[in-house]
Amino acid sequence: KQEVTQIPAALSVPEGENLVLNCSFTDSAIYNLQWFRQDPGKGLTSLLLIQSSQREQTSGRLNASLDKSSGRSTLYIAASQPGDSATYLCAGYNFNKFYFGSGTKLNVKP
Amino acid sequence: DTGVSQDPRHKITKRGQNVTFRCDPISEHNRLYWYRQTLGQGPEFLTYFQNEAQLEKSRLLSDRFSAERPKGSFSTLEIQRTEQGDSAMYLCASSLSESGYEQYFGPGTRLTVT
């Protein structure tokens, strides 16, 4: 069974810092990978999708990369803002379903 | 594109009662997924549909749970004889298999079993 680990579980940084969130899979046979943001009590908002033929994706201040050989992905957030405070979840897709990590809870202090 | 919608947003029920949740996916999406999420955890896969066919069910989906997607449009998730352990957020997502399976989630239904 695919297990997904996200490190760190929680992170508190001052506004303006660049930061890296990590995600790793026990089974590196991932077809694609998606990063999400979740605000308290809400559904998940898609941030970035890295498809099977890609190694990274960028959207604004966000950059996600995927190393399939090691089963690891990172989400880089540049110049963090208080509005970035949320839980960030990674999900790997294989065998017709997504496997989620428990998330990294990010707090960006003004 | 109006997004994925779920109804109700919150449901409080007494143990032993049956509950039904509805999910309306993005209209052209052929895949629909149900997940359960408890506090501090990521979503756990329950089941998914390709059009109207239910193709896979998790072992988490006991005999008390049933899901349908008639005509490949909206879906319902029913829980019979609810237990306190069923209290969770139930999330629905949809995707288009031709676009890399990128999932779009609804706002979720928060179930509280008292």
Interface residues (C-beta under 8 A of the other chain):
Chain A: V4 Y31 N32 Q34 F36 G41 K42 G43 L44 T45 S46 L49 Q51 S52 L89 A91 Y93 N96 K97 F98 Y99 F100 G101 S102 G103
Chain B: V4 Q6 Y33 Y35 G40 Q41 G42 P43 E44 F45 Y48 L55 E56 L91 A93 G100 Y101 E102 Q103 Y104 F105 G106 P107 G108 R110
